[in-house]
Amino acid sequence: MQIGYGRTSTSEQEAGLEAQQRDLAAAGCEKVFTEQVSSVAQREELEAAIDYLRDGDTLVVTKLDRLARSMRDLLTIVDRIEAKGASLRILAMNLDTSTATGKLMLNVLGSVAEFERSLMLERQREGIAKAKSEGKYKGRAPTAMAKADEVEAMLVAGESPTAVAKLLNIGRSSVYRIMDDRGLKREFSYKADADS
């Protein structure tokens, strides 16, 4: 059985979703799951489509980006599909994992994506090293540690770590880190603090 899955990121992309449904029906999908949700959000209909798959079924999508947010995500989804004895078909790429050629294409795509990511990270590291050598790279600006003196003064004055964090708009764990760095004891007798 051919099971279709269509997705758009927003509800404004109604025409795009209708086009996917039309293409999936033309491809012979007997049941189609659709949703309008970002690829990084919980994709409940994708989960339902994968759960619906049975041995010998094929999950059909129109384009790769409608299914997966990254190559790693795609490979995880494919593993789940294959564990159910089913296969994946991507219409725009003419890719079908039920064939040897389709599996080869998928593995090549995965290798190319991994290679591109490695190159990108290497270029990023080289760029950072060059910027550092030229004195242009400062790194991430310290936020909580820049307020260490204020944190210490407020703690010594009797404020609780929770109150200090709220007043200075920093995380409570940052307050504790500053206390540890400065050798401040955690057993101060703090003012009554309802939030502690």
N, C-alpha and C positions, 0 to 999 in steps of 0.2 A: 504494500500500500504506500502511496506517495502522500507524505504529510508536509504541508506548507507552513512556513513561518515568515511573517512580514513584520517590519518594525520601522517606525519613524521616530525621530527624537522629540518632536513637539506636535501638539494637536493642530497647529497651523499647516502642517504638511499633509493635509487630508488627501490631496490629489496624488501625492507620492505613495500613500498607503493604498489607495484605490488601484493605482497602476501595478503595484506589487501583487495585490489580490488577483487582478486580471491575468498577469503573467503566470502566477502560480496555478490558477485554474487552467490556463492554456497548456501548462506543462503536465496536466493530468492529476493534480492534487485533489484527493477526495475530501480531505479535511484540512482547514487552514486556521492557524493560530496567528492573531495579530495583536500588536500593542503599540502605544504611542508613549515611549519612555526613552530616556537617554541610555546609551550603551553602558554607562558606568553605574546606573541605578539597578535595583533589583528587577530582573526581567522575568516576571511571573509567567507570562505566556510562553516564553522560551522553555522554562522549566516544565510547564505543562506539556508542551510539544515533545520534549525529550522523554518525559514520563509516559506519554501516549505511545511511543514507538514500541514495536514488537519485532521479533526476529524476522528478517527479510524486508522490513520497511525501509523507506528512504526519506530523510528529512531534506526538503527542498527549500532553498532561499534564492532570491533573485541576484543578490550581490553579496560579496564577502563582508562588507562593512555593515550590512544589515544584521549579521549574525555575531561577529566577534569584534572586540575593541582592540585586540592585539593578536600577534601570532601565537603567543603563549596561551591566550584565552581560546583561540581557535583550536589549538592542539588539545587543550583540556576538553573542549566540547566534543571534538572528534573522538577522543578516547571514550567519553561517556556514551556517545552514539554507538561506537563499535562494540562496547561492552554489552549492549543490548542486542547485538547481532544485526544492527541496522547500518546504513551508510548515509553519506552526505552528498548532496548534489548542489552545485552553485551554478545557476543558469548563465550568468554573464561571463563566467570563465570556462564554461563547458567542462567543469571538473566534476567527476563522480568517483567517490572513494571506493565504490564497489568494484572498480576496475584496477588492474595493476598500474595502468598509465595515470589514473587519477591519484592513486596513493603516491606514485613517484612525484607527480606535480606538487602535491601537498608537502612532501618532504623537501623538495627543492625550494618551494616558497618559504618554508620554515627556516631552512639553512640561509637563504638570501636575507631574510629579515634579521636573523641573528648576526650575520656578517655586517649588515648595515648598522645595526645597533652598536656592535663592537667598534666600527669605524667612527661612528658619531661620538662615542665615549672617549676614544683615543684623541680625536680632534679637540674635544672639550678639555681633556687633561692638558694637551699641548697649549691650547689657548690660555688656560689658567696659569700654566708655568711661565709662558711668555709675559703675561700681564704682571705676574709677581716679579719677574726679573726686571721689568720696566717700572716697577713701583706703582702700577695702576690697579692692582687687585687688592682689595681690602677684605674680601670675604663678607660673610653675613654680619651685619651690624649687631653688636651685643645689645640686648634689651634689658633683661633683668639684672645682669651683672653690672651694668652702668648705674644701677640704682642701689648698689650694695651699701653705700654709706647711709642712705636714707633708711634702708631696711634695718641696718644695725641700730641706728638712732631710735627708730620706732619700737624695736624690740626691747631695747634698754629702757625706754620710757614705759614699758609695760603692755604694749599692744601684743595681741596674739598673732601667730603666723597667718592665720586665716584673715584677720582684720588687715594686716600689713599687705597681704596679697591683693585684697579687694581695694584698699585705698590707693595702692600704687599701680593697679591694673596689671599685675603679673601673676604667674602661676604660684600656687602654694608650694609646689615642689621646688621652684626657684628660690623661694624664701628659705626652705630647709637646706638647699645647696649652699646658699650664702652663709647660713649659720654654720654649716660644716666647714666651709672654706675659712671662715674667720674664727673658728674655734669657739663659737658661742654655744652655750649649753641650752638644751631644749627644755630645761626645767625652770624657766623664768616663772615668776608668779604674775601671770597676765591679768589684765583687767577682765571683768566678766564680759564674755563675748558669746552671745546667743548662737552665733554661727559655728562655733568650735565643735 
